[in-house]
């Protein structure tokens, strides 16, 4: 239930359905099989999913899978150039999510973080391997979390101790 609520909220914020309809009207020879609000990054290699600075500055856009390509913001990835693709299910504070990992023959590596969406699982255009995964923490991510917790403890102490 929480997953559906989060997906609806994020799709509303990104305008996912509106952009999907607009794309299909502008490109009548292409069918969109899956679309989602996402955060996307390009990595140097086909590496693990890691929370870090690259996700802070990630491209936020609607990712769409059509019969010929994956489109996300300024990225346009032809399906015939995709060497491998994985859909990795992860758990987060706000329910479950997935990360779509794409590696092209040009050795470009993309990761798209999204809410769980059955469209990606049921589509037959992009051959996916499915995995359960965990998100690793970078040193940057750990330091930011420690600073945030320290700030909250300090704020609560000052608020409730009468100082």
Buried (B, 14 or more C-beta within 10 A) or exposed (E): EEBEEBBEEBBEEBEBEEBBEEBBEEEEEBEBBBBBBBBBBEBEEBEBBBBBEBBEEBBBBBBBBBEBBBBBEEBEBEBEBBEBBBBBBBEEEEBBBBBBBBBBEEEBBBBBBBBBBEEBEEBEBBEBEEEEBEBEBBEBBEEBEEEEEEEEEEEEEEEEEEE
